[in-house]
Amino acid sequence: MRLLLAAALVCSSSALAEDSAADISRKSREKGALNLVGLTAELKLVTTTSDGKVKEQQLTSSSRTIGGRSHALARFSAPAGVAGVAVLTVEGAKGEGDDVSLYLPKLKRVRKVARSDRGKAFMDTDFAYADIASNGASDDDVTRVADEKVEGRDCFVLKGKGDDASAYGGVTLFIDQQTFVPMRVDYQDKAGKPLKRYRTLKLKAFKERVIAADAVMENLQTGSKTQLQVLKLEDSALGDDAFTEQALERG
């Protein structure tokens, strides 16, 4: 048994060594902050501004792979001012940006989020619309550099340019070698200056998966930060038809 286990570990290590930068980026994106493929999570977002003002929001987030592309649905439940707001993000075809649709219950209609706006704040938090289903870089435009240890865990390190739909000029990803969960992401603005930093604060096992149960996005230029906590996690019961603009309007 020990020999079999040792052999399995050697094979696993060899497989990791053979992963390309694009493979590592893709696997990491599938386990990103708001992209829980096949799962539904109840989340809490707590945003603290540089002057100490605190705002708390709650939402559910679900994700599903349909036709080979990731579909992510976020629906807010609190506070009352944002209850019912929903965001649907559909992964773009190869070489294309994600398609983002926003439902505003006060207007009772769905509107597209323009590509030029996808680098803007998501619901007044330190996350951007482009962060919802992306790690900020194109999978095919990253390079692997020397591995590092982050939060006590061995990490792959990838560097890439910001994708066209984000406000980022550069992105550095620190990806846990065992789980492919991003442990840290450093973002630069278009001028190359440090802009934001995402950190995974706590990992949590769910069945055969490991997710970021507690994470924070810090804006290094404004001093604000948004903490994201997973309150509840379960297998998603939503079908393909839930990830459409028509479903957004139905609530």
C-alpha positions as CSV (number, residue, x, y, z in Angstrom):
1,M,0.0,0.0,0.0
2,R,2.8,2.4,0.9
3,L,4.5,1.7,-2.4
4,L,1.3,2.3,-4.3
5,L,0.8,5.6,-2.5
6,A,4.3,6.7,-3.2
7,A,3.9,5.8,-6.8
8,A,0.7,7.8,-7.0
9,L,2.4,10.8,-5.4
10,V,5.3,10.6,-7.9
11,C,2.8,10.4,-10.8
12,S,0.9,13.4,-9.4
13,S,4.0,15.5,-9.1
14,S,5.1,14.6,-12.6
15,A,1.7,15.6,-14.0
16,L,1.9,18.9,-12.2
17,A,5.4,19.5,-13.7
18,E,4.0,18.9,-17.2
19,D,1.1,21.3,-16.9
20,S,1.6,24.3,-19.2
21,A,1.1,27.8,-17.9
22,A,-2.2,27.9,-19.8
23,D,-3.4,24.7,-18.2
24,I,-2.6,26.0,-14.7
25,S,-4.3,29.3,-15.4
26,R,-7.4,27.5,-16.7
27,K,-7.6,25.2,-13.7
28,S,-7.2,28.1,-11.4
29,R,-9.9,30.2,-13.1
30,E,-12.3,27.4,-12.6
31,K,-11.7,27.6,-8.9
32,G,-11.7,31.4,-8.7
33,A,-13.4,33.7,-6.2
34,L,-16.9,33.8,-7.7
35,N,-16.7,30.9,-10.1
36,L,-17.8,27.8,-8.2
37,V,-18.5,25.3,-11.0
38,G,-21.3,22.9,-10.1
39,L,-21.9,24.5,-6.7
40,T,-24.1,27.1,-5.1
41,A,-22.7,29.2,-2.4
42,E,-24.2,31.7,0.0
43,L,-21.7,34.6,0.3
44,K,-21.1,37.6,2.4
45,L,-19.2,40.7,1.0
46,V,-17.9,43.2,3.6
47,T,-16.4,46.3,2.1
48,T,-14.4,48.6,4.3
49,T,-13.3,52.0,2.9
50,S,-10.1,53.8,3.9
51,D,-12.0,56.0,6.3
52,G,-13.5,53.0,8.1
53,K,-17.0,52.9,6.7
54,V,-18.3,49.3,6.4
55,K,-20.9,48.0,4.0
56,E,-22.2,44.4,4.1
57,Q,-23.9,42.6,1.3
58,Q,-25.2,39.0,0.9
59,L,-25.7,37.0,-2.2
60,T,-25.9,33.5,-3.7
61,S,-23.5,32.5,-6.4
62,S,-23.9,29.5,-8.7
63,S,-21.9,28.3,-11.7
64,R,-22.3,25.7,-14.4
65,T,-20.5,24.6,-17.5
66,I,-22.8,24.8,-20.5
67,G,-21.6,24.0,-24.0
68,G,-18.0,24.0,-22.8
69,R,-18.3,27.5,-21.4
70,S,-18.6,28.7,-17.8
71,H,-21.8,30.4,-16.8
72,A,-21.8,32.2,-13.4
73,L,-24.9,33.6,-11.7
74,A,-24.8,36.0,-8.7
75,R,-28.1,37.1,-7.1
76,F,-28.1,39.6,-4.2
77,S,-30.5,39.1,-1.2
78,A,-29.4,41.9,1.3
79,P,-29.5,44.7,2.1
80,A,-32.9,45.8,0.9
81,G,-31.4,48.3,-1.5
82,V,-29.8,45.6,-3.6
83,A,-32.1,42.7,-3.0
84,G,-33.0,41.1,-6.3
85,V,-30.1,42.5,-8.3
86,A,-28.6,39.7,-10.4
87,V,-25.5,39.3,-12.6
88,L,-25.0,36.7,-15.2
89,T,-21.5,36.1,-16.6
90,V,-21.0,33.8,-19.6
91,E,-17.4,32.9,-20.5
92,G,-16.5,34.2,-24.0
93,A,-15.6,32.0,-26.8
94,K,-11.9,31.6,-27.4
95,G,-10.3,35.0,-28.0
96,E,-13.5,36.9,-26.9
97,G,-14.3,38.6,-23.6
98,D,-17.0,37.4,-21.2
99,D,-20.6,38.4,-21.7
100,V,-22.0,40.2,-18.6
101,S,-25.7,40.9,-18.1
102,L,-27.1,42.8,-15.1
103,Y,-30.7,42.6,-13.9
104,L,-32.0,45.6,-11.9
105,P,-35.4,44.9,-10.3
106,K,-36.2,48.6,-9.9
107,L,-36.1,49.0,-13.7
108,K,-37.4,45.4,-14.2
109,R,-35.1,44.9,-17.1
110,V,-31.7,43.3,-18.1
111,R,-28.9,45.4,-19.5
112,K,-25.6,44.4,-20.9
113,V,-22.4,45.6,-19.1
114,A,-20.3,47.2,-21.8
115,R,-16.8,45.8,-22.3
116,S,-15.4,49.3,-21.4
117,D,-17.2,49.1,-18.0
118,R,-16.1,45.6,-16.9
119,G,-13.1,46.9,-15.1
120,K,-15.3,49.0,-12.9
121,A,-16.4,48.1,-9.3
122,F,-18.8,45.2,-9.0
123,M,-21.7,46.4,-6.8
124,D,-19.5,49.0,-5.1
125,T,-17.0,46.5,-3.8
126,D,-13.3,46.1,-4.6
127,F,-14.0,43.3,-7.0
128,A,-14.6,44.3,-10.6
129,Y,-17.1,42.8,-13.0
130,A,-14.1,41.2,-14.9
131,D,-13.1,39.4,-11.7
132,I,-16.4,37.4,-11.4
133,A,-15.5,34.6,-13.8
134,S,-11.9,35.4,-14.5
135,N,-8.5,35.6,-12.8
136,G,-7.7,38.8,-14.8
137,A,-5.5,37.3,-17.4
138,S,-6.0,35.3,-20.6
139,D,-5.1,31.6,-20.2
140,D,-3.1,31.7,-23.4
141,D,-1.2,34.8,-22.5
142,V,0.6,33.8,-19.3
143,T,4.1,32.6,-18.6
144,R,5.3,30.5,-15.7
145,V,8.1,31.8,-13.5
146,A,9.8,30.5,-10.4
147,D,7.5,28.8,-7.9
148,E,7.0,30.5,-4.5
149,K,5.5,29.7,-1.1
150,V,2.4,31.8,-0.2
151,E,0.6,31.4,3.1
152,G,2.8,28.4,3.8
153,R,1.7,26.6,0.6
154,D,3.8,25.8,-2.5
155,C,2.5,27.8,-5.4
156,F,2.9,28.0,-9.1
157,V,3.6,31.6,-10.2
158,L,2.2,32.9,-13.5
159,K,2.6,36.3,-15.0
160,G,0.4,37.8,-17.7
161,K,-1.1,40.8,-19.2
162,G,-4.5,42.0,-18.1
163,D,-7.3,40.9,-20.4
164,D,-9.0,43.4,-22.7
165,A,-12.1,43.6,-20.5
166,S,-10.3,44.5,-17.3
167,A,-8.6,47.6,-15.9
168,Y,-5.4,45.6,-15.4
169,G,-2.2,46.2,-17.2
170,G,-0.5,43.1,-15.6
171,V,-1.4,40.2,-13.4
172,T,0.7,37.9,-11.2
173,L,-1.0,34.7,-10.1
174,F,0.1,32.5,-7.1
175,I,-1.7,29.2,-7.5
176,D,-1.7,26.4,-4.9
177,Q,0.0,23.4,-6.4
178,Q,-2.3,20.9,-4.7
179,T,-5.7,22.4,-5.2
180,F,-5.2,25.0,-8.0
181,V,-7.0,27.6,-5.8
182,P,-5.4,31.0,-6.3
183,M,-3.8,31.9,-3.0
184,R,-2.8,35.4,-4.1
185,V,-3.3,37.6,-7.2
186,D,-1.4,40.9,-7.7
187,Y,-2.9,43.3,-10.2
188,Q,-1.2,46.3,-11.8
189,D,-2.9,49.2,-13.5
190,K,-2.3,50.2,-17.1
191,A,0.6,52.3,-16.1
192,G,2.3,49.3,-14.4
193,K,1.7,50.5,-10.8
194,P,0.4,48.1,-8.1
195,L,-3.4,48.4,-8.1
196,K,-5.1,45.5,-6.2
197,R,-4.2,42.3,-4.3
198,Y,-6.4,39.3,-3.8
199,R,-5.6,36.9,-1.0
200,T,-7.1,33.6,0.0
201,L,-7.3,33.6,3.8
202,K,-8.8,30.2,4.5
203,L,-9.3,27.0,2.5
204,K,-12.2,24.7,3.0
205,A,-12.8,21.1,1.9
206,F,-16.2,20.3,0.3
207,K,-16.6,16.7,-0.6
208,E,-13.7,16.1,-3.1
209,R,-13.0,19.7,-3.7
210,V,-11.2,22.5,-1.9
211,I,-12.4,26.2,-2.2
212,A,-11.4,29.6,-0.9
213,A,-13.8,29.9,2.0
214,D,-12.5,33.3,3.1
215,A,-10.7,35.8,0.9
216,V,-10.0,39.5,0.6
217,M,-9.5,41.9,-2.3
218,E,-7.5,45.0,-1.4
219,N,-7.3,48.2,-3.4
220,L,-3.7,49.3,-2.9
221,Q,-4.3,52.8,-4.3
222,T,-7.5,53.7,-2.4
223,G,-6.9,51.8,0.8
224,S,-10.3,50.0,0.7
225,K,-10.8,46.3,0.9
226,T,-13.6,43.8,0.4
227,Q,-13.7,40.5,2.3
228,L,-15.6,37.6,0.8
229,Q,-16.8,34.8,3.0
230,V,-18.6,31.5,2.2
231,L,-21.5,31.1,4.6
232,K,-23.0,27.9,3.1
233,L,-22.0,25.6,0.3
234,E,-23.9,22.9,-1.6
235,D,-24.2,21.1,-4.9
236,S,-26.1,23.3,-7.4
237,A,-29.6,22.1,-8.2
238,L,-30.0,24.7,-11.0
239,G,-30.4,23.6,-14.6
240,D,-29.1,25.1,-17.8
241,D,-32.2,27.3,-18.2
242,A,-31.4,29.2,-14.9
243,F,-28.3,30.7,-16.6
244,T,-30.2,32.9,-19.1
245,E,-31.3,36.5,-19.3
246,Q,-34.9,35.3,-19.3
247,A,-34.3,33.6,-16.0
248,L,-32.7,36.8,-14.5
249,E,-36.0,38.6,-15.0
250,R,-38.1,35.8,-13.5
251,G,-36.1,36.0,-10.3
